[in-house]
Amino acid sequence: MAAKTTTENDIADEDLEPVADETARQAQRVVAAYAADADECRMLLSMLGIGPNPKSD
């Protein structure tokens, strides 16, 4: 059976707010603990939008 798609519950990008820094850090720790390897960890963090901040030189 194919999954039904709906736009009824979709959230627009402008309606999303960034998570607090502490919440993001806690989520990063949980993802890192359960990820199989570094590549999976990076992928999951990126998907969640809580990847590491780019380093400034």
mmJSON file of the N, C-alpha and C atoms, coordinates in Angstrom:
{"data_MODEL":{"atom_site":{
"group_PDB":["ATOM","ATOM","ATOM","ATOM","ATOM","ATOM","ATOM","ATOM","ATOM","ATOM","ATOM","ATOM","ATOM","ATOM","ATOM","ATOM","ATOM","ATOM","ATOM","ATOM","ATOM","ATOM","ATOM","ATOM","ATOM","ATOM","ATOM","ATOM","ATOM","ATOM","ATOM","ATOM","ATOM","ATOM","ATOM","ATOM","ATOM","ATOM","ATOM","ATOM","ATOM","ATOM","ATOM","ATOM","ATOM","ATOM","ATOM","ATOM","ATOM","ATOM","ATOM","ATOM","ATOM","ATOM","ATOM","ATOM","ATOM","ATOM","ATOM","ATOM","ATOM","ATOM","ATOM","ATOM","ATOM","ATOM","ATOM","ATOM","ATOM","ATOM","ATOM","ATOM","ATOM","ATOM","ATOM","ATOM","ATOM","ATOM","ATOM","ATOM","ATOM","ATOM","ATOM","ATOM","ATOM","ATOM","ATOM","ATOM","ATOM","ATOM","ATOM","ATOM","ATOM","ATOM","ATOM","ATOM","ATOM","ATOM","ATOM","ATOM","ATOM","ATOM","ATOM","ATOM","ATOM","ATOM","ATOM","ATOM","ATOM","ATOM","ATOM","ATOM","ATOM","ATOM","ATOM","ATOM","ATOM","ATOM","ATOM","ATOM","ATOM","ATOM","ATOM","ATOM","ATOM","ATOM","ATOM","ATOM","ATOM","ATOM","ATOM","ATOM","ATOM","ATOM","ATOM","ATOM","ATOM","ATOM","ATOM","ATOM","ATOM","ATOM","ATOM","ATOM","ATOM","ATOM","ATOM","ATOM","ATOM","ATOM","ATOM","ATOM","ATOM","ATOM","ATOM","ATOM","ATOM","ATOM","ATOM","ATOM","ATOM","ATOM","ATOM","ATOM","ATOM","ATOM","ATOM","ATOM","ATOM","ATOM","ATOM"],
"id":[1,2,3,4,5,6,7,8,9,10,11,12,13,14,15,16,17,18,19,20,21,22,23,24,25,26,27,28,29,30,31,32,33,34,35,36,37,38,39,40,41,42,43,44,45,46,47,48,49,50,51,52,53,54,55,56,57,58,59,60,61,62,63,64,65,66,67,68,69,70,71,72,73,74,75,76,77,78,79,80,81,82,83,84,85,86,87,88,89,90,91,92,93,94,95,96,97,98,99,100,101,102,103,104,105,106,107,108,109,110,111,112,113,114,115,116,117,118,119,120,121,122,123,124,125,126,127,128,129,130,131,132,133,134,135,136,137,138,139,140,141,142,143,144,145,146,147,148,149,150,151,152,153,154,155,156,157,158,159,160,161,162,163,164,165,166,167,168,169,170,171],
"type_symbol":["N","C","C","N","C","C","N","C","C","N","C","C","N","C","C","N","C","C","N","C","C","N","C","C","N","C","C","N","C","C","N","C","C","N","C","C","N","C","C","N","C","C","N","C","C","N","C","C","N","C","C","N","C","C","N","C","C","N","C","C","N","C","C","N","C","C","N","C","C","N","C","C","N","C","C","N","C","C","N","C","C","N","C","C","N","C","C","N","C","C","N","C","C","N","C","C","N","C","C","N","C","C","N","C","C","N","C","C","N","C","C","N","C","C","N","C","C","N","C","C","N","C","C","N","C","C","N","C","C","N","C","C","N","C","C","N","C","C","N","C","C","N","C","C","N","C","C","N","C","C","N","C","C","N","C","C","N","C","C","N","C","C","N","C","C","N","C","C","N","C","C"],
"label_atom_id":["N","CA","C","N","CA","C","N","CA","C","N","CA","C","N","CA","C","N","CA","C","N","CA","C","N","CA","C","N","CA","C","N","CA","C","N","CA","C","N","CA","C","N","CA","C","N","CA","C","N","CA","C","N","CA","C","N","CA","C","N","CA","C","N","CA","C","N","CA","C","N","CA","C","N","CA","C","N","CA","C","N","CA","C","N","CA","C","N","CA","C","N","CA","C","N","CA","C","N","CA","C","N","CA","C","N","CA","C","N","CA","C","N","CA","C","N","CA","C","N","CA","C","N","CA","C","N","CA","C","N","CA","C","N","CA","C","N","CA","C","N","CA","C","N","CA","C","N","CA","C","N","CA","C","N","CA","C","N","CA","C","N","CA","C","N","CA","C","N","CA","C","N","CA","C","N","CA","C","N","CA","C","N","CA","C","N","CA","C","N","CA","C","N","CA","C","N","CA","C"],
"label_alt_id":[null,null,null,null,null,null,null,null,null,null,null,null,null,null,null,null,null,null,null,null,null,null,null,null,null,null,null,null,null,null,null,null,null,null,null,null,null,null,null,null,null,null,null,null,null,null,null,null,null,null,null,null,null,null,null,null,null,null,null,null,null,null,null,null,null,null,null,null,null,null,null,null,null,null,null,null,null,null,null,null,null,null,null,null,null,null,null,null,null,null,null,null,null,null,null,null,null,null,null,null,null,null,null,null,null,null,null,null,null,null,null,null,null,null,null,null,null,null,null,null,null,null,null,null,null,null,null,null,null,null,null,null,null,null,null,null,null,null,null,null,null,null,null,null,null,null,null,null,null,null,null,null,null,null,null,null,null,null,null,null,null,null,null,null,null,null,null,null,null,null,null],
"label_comp_id":["MET","MET","MET","ALA","ALA","ALA","ALA","ALA","ALA","LYS","LYS","LYS","THR","THR","THR","THR","THR","THR","THR","THR","THR","GLU","GLU","GLU","ASN","ASN","ASN","ASP","ASP","ASP","ILE","ILE","ILE","ALA","ALA","ALA","ASP","ASP","ASP","GLU","GLU","GLU","ASP","ASP","ASP","LEU","LEU","LEU","GLU","GLU","GLU","PRO","PRO","PRO","VAL","VAL","VAL","ALA","ALA","ALA","ASP","ASP","ASP","GLU","GLU","GLU","THR","THR","THR","ALA","ALA","ALA","ARG","ARG","ARG","GLN","GLN","GLN","ALA","ALA","ALA","GLN","GLN","GLN","ARG","ARG","ARG","VAL","VAL","VAL","VAL","VAL","VAL","ALA","ALA","ALA","ALA","ALA","ALA","TYR","TYR","TYR","ALA","ALA","ALA","ALA","ALA","ALA","ASP","ASP","ASP","ALA","ALA","ALA","ASP","ASP","ASP","GLU","GLU","GLU","CYS","CYS","CYS","ARG","ARG","ARG","MET","MET","MET","LEU","LEU","LEU","LEU","LEU","LEU","SER","SER","SER","MET","MET","MET","LEU","LEU","LEU","GLY","GLY","GLY","ILE","ILE","ILE","GLY","GLY","GLY","PRO","PRO","PRO","ASN","ASN","ASN","PRO","PRO","PRO","LYS","LYS","LYS","SER","SER","SER","ASP","ASP","ASP"],
"label_asym_id":["A","A","A","A","A","A","A","A","A","A","A","A","A","A","A","A","A","A","A","A","A","A","A","A","A","A","A","A","A","A","A","A","A","A","A","A","A","A","A","A","A","A","A","A","A","A","A","A","A","A","A","A","A","A","A","A","A","A","A","A","A","A","A","A","A","A","A","A","A","A","A","A","A","A","A","A","A","A","A","A","A","A","A","A","A","A","A","A","A","A","A","A","A","A","A","A","A","A","A","A","A","A","A","A","A","A","A","A","A","A","A","A","A","A","A","A","A","A","A","A","A","A","A","A","A","A","A","A","A","A","A","A","A","A","A","A","A","A","A","A","A","A","A","A","A","A","A","A","A","A","A","A","A","A","A","A","A","A","A","A","A","A","A","A","A","A","A","A","A","A","A"],
"label_entity_id":["1","1","1","1","1","1","1","1","1","1","1","1","1","1","1","1","1","1","1","1","1","1","1","1","1","1","1","1","1","1","1","1","1","1","1","1","1","1","1","1","1","1","1","1","1","1","1","1","1","1","1","1","1","1","1","1","1","1","1","1","1","1","1","1","1","1","1","1","1","1","1","1","1","1","1","1","1","1","1","1","1","1","1","1","1","1","1","1","1","1","1","1","1","1","1","1","1","1","1","1","1","1","1","1","1","1","1","1","1","1","1","1","1","1","1","1","1","1","1","1","1","1","1","1","1","1","1","1","1","1","1","1","1","1","1","1","1","1","1","1","1","1","1","1","1","1","1","1","1","1","1","1","1","1","1","1","1","1","1","1","1","1","1","1","1","1","1","1","1","1","1"],
"label_seq_id":[1,1,1,2,2,2,3,3,3,4,4,4,5,5,5,6,6,6,7,7,7,8,8,8,9,9,9,10,10,10,11,11,11,12,12,12,13,13,13,14,14,14,15,15,15,16,16,16,17,17,17,18,18,18,19,19,19,20,20,20,21,21,21,22,22,22,23,23,23,24,24,24,25,25,25,26,26,26,27,27,27,28,28,28,29,29,29,30,30,30,31,31,31,32,32,32,33,33,33,34,34,34,35,35,35,36,36,36,37,37,37,38,38,38,39,39,39,40,40,40,41,41,41,42,42,42,43,43,43,44,44,44,45,45,45,46,46,46,47,47,47,48,48,48,49,49,49,50,50,50,51,51,51,52,52,52,53,53,53,54,54,54,55,55,55,56,56,56,57,57,57],
"pdbx_PDB_ins_code":[null,null,null,null,null,null,null,null,null,null,null,null,null,null,null,null,null,null,null,null,null,null,null,null,null,null,null,null,null,null,null,null,null,null,null,null,null,null,null,null,null,null,null,null,null,null,null,null,null,null,null,null,null,null,null,null,null,null,null,null,null,null,null,null,null,null,null,null,null,null,null,null,null,null,null,null,null,null,null,null,null,null,null,null,null,null,null,null,null,null,null,null,null,null,null,null,null,null,null,null,null,null,null,null,null,null,null,null,null,null,null,null,null,null,null,null,null,null,null,null,null,null,null,null,null,null,null,null,null,null,null,null,null,null,null,null,null,null,null,null,null,null,null,null,null,null,null,null,null,null,null,null,null,null,null,null,null,null,null,null,null,null,null,null,null,null,null,null,null,null,null],
"Cartn_x":[0.855,0.0,0.902,0.654,1.444,1.067,2.056,1.807,1.087,0.16,-0.563,0.275,0.296,1.009,-0.009,0.343,-0.552,0.263,-0.271,0.385,-0.334,-1.33,-2.132,-1.29,-0.309,0.499,1.898,2.166,3.482,3.729,4.998,5.392,6.303,6.026,6.85,8.182,9.234,10.563,10.599,9.862,9.884,9.192,8.42,7.759,8.648,9.786,10.692,11.634,11.909,12.842,14.028,15.224,16.39,16.28,16.86,16.835,17.878,17.672,18.619,19.965,21.035,22.382,22.527,22.029,22.151,21.372,20.205,19.407,20.141,20.738,21.498,22.687,23.395,24.554,24.124,23.017,22.53,22.141,21.471,21.081,22.311,23.338,24.576,25.213,25.198,25.775,25.004,23.689,22.872,23.114,23.122,23.358,24.74,25.751,27.108,27.193,26.454,26.494,25.889,24.882,24.185,24.6,25.363,25.79,26.79,26.718,27.603,29.044,29.219,30.56,30.484,31.633,31.699,30.898,30.935,30.178,28.683,28.189,26.769,26.407,27.278,27.045,26.924,27.866,27.82,26.541,26.153,24.946,23.698,23.581,22.411,22.352,23.491,23.52,23.127,23.598,23.249,21.753,21.198,19.767,18.922,19.407,18.676,18.93,19.888,20.203,20.989,21.681,22.464,23.908,24.38,25.769,26.707,27.99,28.966,29.05,29.281,29.44,30.756,30.783,32.054,33.066,34.306,35.357,35.747,35.879,36.327,37.829,38.516,39.965,40.305],
"Cartn_y":[-1.172,0.0,1.236,2.142,3.362,4.338,5.05,6.05,7.253,7.774,8.969,10.197,11.122,12.376,13.48,14.373,15.478,16.737,17.845,19.117,19.831,19.168,19.751,20.066,19.208,19.379,19.895,20.303,20.812,22.153,22.383,23.631,24.382,25.631,26.451,26.749,26.873,27.147,28.405,29.424,30.666,30.523,29.454,29.228,28.478,27.965,27.211,28.158,27.834,28.626,27.745,28.322,27.525,27.055,25.893,25.38,26.118,26.122,26.764,26.045,26.764,26.187,24.965,25.048,23.924,22.718,22.933,21.834,21.181,21.987,21.458,20.647,21.131,20.399,19.057,19.034,17.78,16.802,17.301,16.452,15.929,16.761,16.316,15.178,15.262,14.19,12.887,12.969,11.762,11.122,11.938,11.425,10.783,11.442,10.901,9.568,9.442,8.208,7.026,7.277,6.192,5.981,6.894,6.758,5.61,4.904,3.765,4.213,5.351,5.868,7.376,7.981,9.439,9.934,9.192,9.611,9.619,8.598,8.552,9.681,9.953,11.035,12.369,12.654,13.899,13.994,12.876,12.871,13.16,12.489,12.678,14.095,14.616,15.983,16.978,16.745,17.623,17.555,16.352,16.181,16.89,16.896,17.546,19.049,19.507,20.933,21.38,20.449,20.785,20.357,20.371,20.015,21.007,20.659,21.555,22.868,23.93,25.25,25.291,25.933,26.04,26.827,26.357,27.022,28.321,29.385,30.675,30.787,31.27,31.442,32.841],
"Cartn_z":[0.0,0.0,0.0,-0.879,-0.983,0.128,0.599,1.639,1.042,1.797,1.353,1.669,0.755,1.012,1.233,2.122,2.422,2.668,2.308,2.595,3.736,4.276,5.345,6.581,6.886,8.095,7.799,6.577,6.225,6.912,7.264,7.905,6.942,6.739,5.851,6.523,5.721,6.263,7.11,6.712,7.482,8.838,9.043,10.323,11.314,10.839,11.701,12.428,13.682,14.47,14.832,14.909,15.277,16.726,17.008,18.379,19.207,20.497,21.412,21.348,21.607,21.539,22.438,23.658,24.588,24.094,23.534,22.983,21.818,20.965,19.83,20.321,21.332,21.869,22.45,23.158,23.729,22.624,21.592,20.467,19.737,19.581,18.933,19.709,21.02,21.849,21.689,21.662,21.51,20.14,19.094,17.743,17.674,18.23,18.201,18.95,20.029,20.811,20.062,19.237,18.558,17.108,16.537,15.147,15.026,13.901,13.667,13.419,12.776,12.495,12.274,12.03,11.89,10.691,9.581,8.394,8.667,9.342,9.672,10.635,11.574,12.531,11.8,10.9,10.13,9.309,8.679,7.85,8.699,9.836,10.688,11.258,11.696,12.218,11.141,9.927,8.813,8.516,8.531,8.266,9.316,10.54,11.634,11.679,10.899,10.891,12.109,12.737,13.942,13.762,12.537,12.268,12.909,12.954,13.571,12.814,13.531,12.906,12.15,10.988,10.274,11.104,11.057,11.829,11.159,11.949,11.424,11.639,10.624,10.74,11.158],
"occupancy":[1.0,1.0,1.0,1.0,1.0,1.0,1.0,1.0,1.0,1.0,1.0,1.0,1.0,1.0,1.0,1.0,1.0,1.0,1.0,1.0,1.0,1.0,1.0,1.0,1.0,1.0,1.0,1.0,1.0,1.0,1.0,1.0,1.0,1.0,1.0,1.0,1.0,1.0,1.0,1.0,1.0,1.0,1.0,1.0,1.0,1.0,1.0,1.0,1.0,1.0,1.0,1.0,1.0,1.0,1.0,1.0,1.0,1.0,1.0,1.0,1.0,1.0,1.0,1.0,1.0,1.0,1.0,1.0,1.0,1.0,1.0,1.0,1.0,1.0,1.0,1.0,1.0,1.0,1.0,1.0,1.0,1.0,1.0,1.0,1.0,1.0,1.0,1.0,1.0,1.0,1.0,1.0,1.0,1.0,1.0,1.0,1.0,1.0,1.0,1.0,1.0,1.0,1.0,1.0,1.0,1.0,1.0,1.0,1.0,1.0,1.0,1.0,1.0,1.0,1.0,1.0,1.0,1.0,1.0,1.0,1.0,1.0,1.0,1.0,1.0,1.0,1.0,1.0,1.0,1.0,1.0,1.0,1.0,1.0,1.0,1.0,1.0,1.0,1.0,1.0,1.0,1.0,1.0,1.0,1.0,1.0,1.0,1.0,1.0,1.0,1.0,1.0,1.0,1.0,1.0,1.0,1.0,1.0,1.0,1.0,1.0,1.0,1.0,1.0,1.0,1.0,1.0,1.0,1.0,1.0,1.0],
"B_iso_or_equiv":[0.0,0.0,0.0,0.0,0.0,0.0,0.0,0.0,0.0,0.0,0.0,0.0,0.0,0.0,0.0,0.0,0.0,0.0,0.0,0.0,0.0,0.0,0.0,0.0,0.0,0.0,0.0,0.0,0.0,0.0,0.0,0.0,0.0,0.0,0.0,0.0,0.0,0.0,0.0,0.0,0.0,0.0,0.0,0.0,0.0,0.0,0.0,0.0,0.0,0.0,0.0,0.0,0.0,0.0,0.0,0.0,0.0,0.0,0.0,0.0,0.0,0.0,0.0,0.0,0.0,0.0,0.0,0.0,0.0,0.0,0.0,0.0,0.0,0.0,0.0,0.0,0.0,0.0,0.0,0.0,0.0,0.0,0.0,0.0,0.0,0.0,0.0,0.0,0.0,0.0,0.0,0.0,0.0,0.0,0.0,0.0,0.0,0.0,0.0,0.0,0.0,0.0,0.0,0.0,0.0,0.0,0.0,0.0,0.0,0.0,0.0,0.0,0.0,0.0,0.0,0.0,0.0,0.0,0.0,0.0,0.0,0.0,0.0,0.0,0.0,0.0,0.0,0.0,0.0,0.0,0.0,0.0,0.0,0.0,0.0,0.0,0.0,0.0,0.0,0.0,0.0,0.0,0.0,0.0,0.0,0.0,0.0,0.0,0.0,0.0,0.0,0.0,0.0,0.0,0.0,0.0,0.0,0.0,0.0,0.0,0.0,0.0,0.0,0.0,0.0,0.0,0.0,0.0,0.0,0.0,0.0],
"pdbx_formal_charge":[null,null,null,null,null,null,null,null,null,null,null,null,null,null,null,null,null,null,null,null,null,null,null,null,null,null,null,null,null,null,null,null,null,null,null,null,null,null,null,null,null,null,null,null,null,null,null,null,null,null,null,null,null,null,null,null,null,null,null,null,null,null,null,null,null,null,null,null,null,null,null,null,null,null,null,null,null,null,null,null,null,null,null,null,null,null,null,null,null,null,null,null,null,null,null,null,null,null,null,null,null,null,null,null,null,null,null,null,null,null,null,null,null,null,null,null,null,null,null,null,null,null,null,null,null,null,null,null,null,null,null,null,null,null,null,null,null,null,null,null,null,null,null,null,null,null,null,null,null,null,null,null,null,null,null,null,null,null,null,null,null,null,null,null,null,null,null,null,null,null,null],
"auth_seq_id":[1,1,1,2,2,2,3,3,3,4,4,4,5,5,5,6,6,6,7,7,7,8,8,8,9,9,9,10,10,10,11,11,11,12,12,12,13,13,13,14,14,14,15,15,15,16,16,16,17,17,17,18,18,18,19,19,19,20,20,20,21,21,21,22,22,22,23,23,23,24,24,24,25,25,25,26,26,26,27,27,27,28,28,28,29,29,29,30,30,30,31,31,31,32,32,32,33,33,33,34,34,34,35,35,35,36,36,36,37,37,37,38,38,38,39,39,39,40,40,40,41,41,41,42,42,42,43,43,43,44,44,44,45,45,45,46,46,46,47,47,47,48,48,48,49,49,49,50,50,50,51,51,51,52,52,52,53,53,53,54,54,54,55,55,55,56,56,56,57,57,57],
"auth_comp_id":["MET","MET","MET","ALA","ALA","ALA","ALA","ALA","ALA","LYS","LYS","LYS","THR","THR","THR","THR","THR","THR","THR","THR","THR","GLU","GLU","GLU","ASN","ASN","ASN","ASP","ASP","ASP","ILE","ILE","ILE","ALA","ALA","ALA","ASP","ASP","ASP","GLU","GLU","GLU","ASP","ASP","ASP","LEU","LEU","LEU","GLU","GLU","GLU","PRO","PRO","PRO","VAL","VAL","VAL","ALA","ALA","ALA","ASP","ASP","ASP","GLU","GLU","GLU","THR","THR","THR","ALA","ALA","ALA","ARG","ARG","ARG","GLN","GLN","GLN","ALA","ALA","ALA","GLN","GLN","GLN","ARG","ARG","ARG","VAL","VAL","VAL","VAL","VAL","VAL","ALA","ALA","ALA","ALA","ALA","ALA","TYR","TYR","TYR","ALA","ALA","ALA","ALA","ALA","ALA","ASP","ASP","ASP","ALA","ALA","ALA","ASP","ASP","ASP","GLU","GLU","GLU","CYS","CYS","CYS","ARG","ARG","ARG","MET","MET","MET","LEU","LEU","LEU","LEU","LEU","LEU","SER","SER","SER","MET","MET","MET","LEU","LEU","LEU","GLY","GLY","GLY","ILE","ILE","ILE","GLY","GLY","GLY","PRO","PRO","PRO","ASN","ASN","ASN","PRO","PRO","PRO","LYS","LYS","LYS","SER","SER","SER","ASP","ASP","ASP"],
"auth_asym_id":["A","A","A","A","A","A","A","A","A","A","A","A","A","A","A","A","A","A","A","A","A","A","A","A","A","A","A","A","A","A","A","A","A","A","A","A","A","A","A","A","A","A","A","A","A","A","A","A","A","A","A","A","A","A","A","A","A","A","A","A","A","A","A","A","A","A","A","A","A","A","A","A","A","A","A","A","A","A","A","A","A","A","A","A","A","A","A","A","A","A","A","A","A","A","A","A","A","A","A","A","A","A","A","A","A","A","A","A","A","A","A","A","A","A","A","A","A","A","A","A","A","A","A","A","A","A","A","A","A","A","A","A","A","A","A","A","A","A","A","A","A","A","A","A","A","A","A","A","A","A","A","A","A","A","A","A","A","A","A","A","A","A","A","A","A","A","A","A","A","A","A"],
"auth_atom_id":["N","CA","C","N","CA","C","N","CA","C","N","CA","C","N","CA","C","N","CA","C","N","CA","C","N","CA","C","N","CA","C","N","CA","C","N","CA","C","N","CA","C","N","CA","C","N","CA","C","N","CA","C","N","CA","C","N","CA","C","N","CA","C","N","CA","C","N","CA","C","N","CA","C","N","CA","C","N","CA","C","N","CA","C","N","CA","C","N","CA","C","N","CA","C","N","CA","C","N","CA","C","N","CA","C","N","CA","C","N","CA","C","N","CA","C","N","CA","C","N","CA","C","N","CA","C","N","CA","C","N","CA","C","N","CA","C","N","CA","C","N","CA","C","N","CA","C","N","CA","C","N","CA","C","N","CA","C","N","CA","C","N","CA","C","N","CA","C","N","CA","C","N","CA","C","N","CA","C","N","CA","C","N","CA","C","N","CA","C","N","CA","C","N","CA","C","N","CA","C"],
"pdbx_PDB_model_num":[1,1,1,1,1,1,1,1,1,1,1,1,1,1,1,1,1,1,1,1,1,1,1,1,1,1,1,1,1,1,1,1,1,1,1,1,1,1,1,1,1,1,1,1,1,1,1,1,1,1,1,1,1,1,1,1,1,1,1,1,1,1,1,1,1,1,1,1,1,1,1,1,1,1,1,1,1,1,1,1,1,1,1,1,1,1,1,1,1,1,1,1,1,1,1,1,1,1,1,1,1,1,1,1,1,1,1,1,1,1,1,1,1,1,1,1,1,1,1,1,1,1,1,1,1,1,1,1,1,1,1,1,1,1,1,1,1,1,1,1,1,1,1,1,1,1,1,1,1,1,1,1,1,1,1,1,1,1,1,1,1,1,1,1,1,1,1,1,1,1,1]
}}}
